[in-house]
């Protein structure tokens, strides 16, 4: 009997270690590239459509995301030749200031190699606020990334409103919407947590978010054991038609807490933004 228990315990340990290793392998895989066409209201007459690469949840500093992997992803993004790169927060892995300070240099080094004619625009996430938002801002600024926090700017035909993180209670949607209206152009909202969608007015602009990791670990039948949204699971993943406007929730690139992914692969999106076209989602060949 004792021998059987030891064999069973050994089998459980081996299977657990194998499952963890496979989860880390999944988490470190090159992100799936998902594509969509999105029609935006108030597209400037005569302006050509643009290609926007959407990234989120880098979480540098974990077993799933080091500088080498982030640099590889940056190179992958550059091969897509986006006109603009939008990053929906959570650059840091961890919960203390030291977690941000120790990855400032590698974060700057990797992101400074992104290439897009209209630049790179980002918003903070809850891990950025929870570690050191000052260190994150400094690293991004050195990399040439424009950080928006309840602000808006114009880039080409786009008016981009960057709403600070709802999950951290740092958001100011009215201020962002007012700034957007003063910009003109086709409006897009960029934020970290998709829970902000519950605060949007009717006919709000197309919104881009991350935060959920699309569940990160999605078990058969029951799905993700932890839902990282506070409002409704419809905001968990993908392109969502929400009360007449659209919300995109990307799975992101990294992980938080455990450095593993199951049935929720890392992804990035390449959006074609323009007038009078409906979204069409597809998966790139792998």
N, C-alpha and C positions, 0 to 999 in steps of 0.2 A: 504493500500500500504506500509506504513511504517513497519507494522508488518511483511509483507512478506519479505521485505528487511532485517529485523533483523533476521528472520528465515534462509534466504539464507546465510547471513553473518555467522551466527552460524554454519550452515552446512559446509560451506567452511573451517572455522577454525577447526572444529572437524575432517573433512576429511584430512585436511593438517597435523594436529597433528598425526592422525593415520598413514598417509603415512610416516611421518618422523620417528615415532616409529618403524614401520615395516622395514624401511630402516636401522635403527640402529641395529635392531635385525638381519637382513641379514648380516650386516657388522661384527657383533660379532660372527657369526656362526663359528663352526669348519671348517677349510679349506677342500675343496674337494681335494682328492688325485688323481692326474692324472698320468698315467704311459705311458712310451714309451721306445722302444728299439732303440738305435741309433748306427749305424755302424760308426766307426772312422777309418780314414786312418792311416797307420803306427802303427797299434796296435802291441806291442811287441810280438814276437813269444813265444808261451807257456803261456802267461799271461792270467789269467782267467778274464771274464767280471767283472765289478764292478757296484755297485749300488750307484748312486749319488742323494741325496735329494737336490732339488732346491727351495730356498725361495727368497722372495724379498719384498720390500716395507712394512717393519714392521711398520713404522710410530708410534713408541711408544710415548705416551703423549696425544693422542686424546681420545674422548669418545669411539671410536671403538677399541682401543688397550691400555690396561693397563698392569701392570706386571702380574696380575693373568691370563689374557688371553694369554699373550705371554708364560708364564710358561706352560699353558695347551697345547699350540701348540708345544712347545719343547718336552713335554712328548709324544705327538702324533708322532712327527718325530722320536723319539727314538724307538718307537714300530715298526717302519719300518726297523730298523737295517741297515741304510745306511753305506756304506764304507767311504763316504765323504759327507760333506755338503757344498754346494755352495750358497752364498747369494749375490744377485745382487743389493745391495745398498738401499738407503733411509731408514735408521734406525730411523730417527727422524721425528716427526710431528712439523710443524711450520716453521718460517722464521727468527727467531732471535737467537742470541747466548744463551740467557737464556732458550730457548726451548730445547736446547741440554744439557745444564748444569744441568737442574733439573731432567733429566731422565738418567743421566750417571749410577747411582748406580743400578736402577732396570733393565736397559738394560744389564749391566754386570752380575747381579745375574741370570737373566733368561738364557742368552746365554751360560753362563759357564756350564750349565747342559746338553748341547748338547753332544751326544756321537757318535763318528765315528772314526774308527781306523786310517783313513788317514787324520783326522782333519777337521777343518772348515776354509774355504777360502772365502773372501769377497772382494767387491770393493765398493767405495763410490758412493752415488747418489747425485742428485742436492740439496735435502733438507739437506744432510750432509754438503755439501759445503756452503749452504746458511745460516746455523746456526753456527756451530762451528766444523770444520773438526778435529781440535785438540782434542776437547772433545770426539768426536765420535771415533777417533783412540784410545784414551786412554781407553775408555770403552771397546772397542773390544779387545784390547791387554790384558787387565786384564781378559777378559773372555776366553782367549786362542785362539782367532780368528786371523788368518793371513790376513792382509789387503794388497792388491795389488793395486798399482797405476802406470800403464804403466810398469809393471814388470811381470815376469814369474817365475814359480817354478815347480818342478817335485814332484808329489805325486803318488807313485805306477806306473802304466802304463801311467798315464796322465801327459801331460805337459799343465799347466794351465796358460793362459795369461790373466792377469787382466787389462783391459783398463779403465782408469779413465773416469769420466762422460763426454760424448759428449755434453749433454744438458748444462753443466756448462763450456764448452770450455776448459776442463782440460785434454782431451784425447790426447794421443800420440800413434797412431796406429803403425807407423813405428818402434818406439822403442820397443813396445810390441812384434811385429812380429819378430824382430831381437832377442829379448830375448828368444822367443819361439823356434826359430830355433836352438839355442844353447843348448836347453834342451834335444832334442830327445824325443821319446815317441809319443803317440797319442795326438794331439793338440786339445784344447778346449779354446774358448775365452769367458770370463766372463766380462760383462759390465752392466751399468745401463740402458741407453737409447737405444732402438732398432734402432734409427736413425743412429747409427754407421754402420749399415748394408750397407748403401749407399756408404760408404767409403771402403768397403772390396774389396780386389783384387779377381780375378777369382780363383776358387778352394780354397777359404779361409776355415779355420776350422769351425766346428760347433760352433755357437755362442748362448750364453744364455743371456737374458736381462729381465728387468722388466719395471718399470716406468709408463706404461699405465694404470695399474689396470684393463685391458681389458675393459676400458671405465668407470668403476665404476658405472655409472648410464646409462643404455641402455634402452631407451624408445621404445615402440612398433613402428614399421614402420620406424621411423627416426634414431633409434640407439642412440649412445651417443651424447648429445648436444655439448660436448666439446671433441675434439680429441687431446690427449696429445702427439701427434707426429708431427714433423715439416716437414716430408718428404712425407710419403705415408701411407694411412690407412691400407695397407696390413700388416703393422707391429703392428697392434693393439693387436693381441691376438693369442696365441696358437702356434702350430708347423707350420712353414712357409718354403716352398721350394723357395728359392730366388736365381735365377740365378745360379743354380747348387750347391748351398750349403744351409745348413739348419740353420734357426734361430728359437729359442724357446723364446716366450714372455709369461711370467707367469703373472697371474692376481694379484699376491702378496697377502699379508695378511692383511694389514691395509687400511687406507683411507687418503686422503688429502683434505683440505678445509672442506667440509661437511662430517660428520662421518656416511655416509649412502652408501648402495649398492642396486642397482636394476638390476636384470637379469645379473649380473656380479659377481658371488660369489667369495669369497676369495679362492685361491687354492695354493697348492704346488705340485711339480712334483717329482716322483721317476723314475729316468732314469736308465735303464740298458745299460751301455756303454761297447762296445766290438767290435770285428771284424766282417765284412761281414754279417751284419744283417740290415734289413731295419726297419725304425721307425714304430711302431704300437701303436696307441693311444687308450686308453680306459679310462673309468671313473670307479672309485672304487664304490662298492655298498654303498649306503647310508641308 
